[in-house]
């Protein structure tokens, strides 16, 4: 309705709370309140971000794409929040330090901790 949203990157320290928010809640119930997640102020959009998220992307709606029975929501990032603890060399995201958690399917998740590097060609 507002065409604004925040994408919060999930890490080990908030994965249990994230899982709790995947429950079915009535439209008038805030997952923040139901699960006890602290809100963080956003800079460029009205919706709050997860205060404990190490990375959060404030977005405005770009488009919806129907894919089968699902809808892909595309947003334009208008502000990024990065915790200093996940940065190296001052301004580069250290994915090993972030150790993000991703949902695969059903109750299966993965971590980014198993990374390797391949030098890109010039």
WOQUIQUI-V885925 format. One line per field, one symbol per residue. phi: phi as a letter, one per 30 degrees, with the letter a starting at -180 (. if undefined). psi: psi as a letter, one per 30 degrees, with the letter a starting at -180 (. if undefined). burial: # if it has 16 or more other C-alpha atoms within 10 Angstrom, else .. A space follows every 50 residues. Layout:
phi=???
psi=???
burial=???
//
This chain:
phi=.cibabccddbedbdddedddddccdedcddeddcicddcdcccbdddcd edddbbcdbcdcacbdbiccbdccbcdcabcbdedccbhibcdcddddhd cbdcahccbbcddccbbbdddd
psi=efgklkjkkklefgeeeeeeffljklegkkeeeefhkkkkkleflekllj egkfkkjklkkelkjkjbglkkkklkkfkkkkkffgklhegkkjfeeeil kkkdkbgklllgfillkkkkl.
burial=...########..##.##..#.........##....#....#..#.#### .#########..............#.#..#.#...#......#....### #.........#...........
//
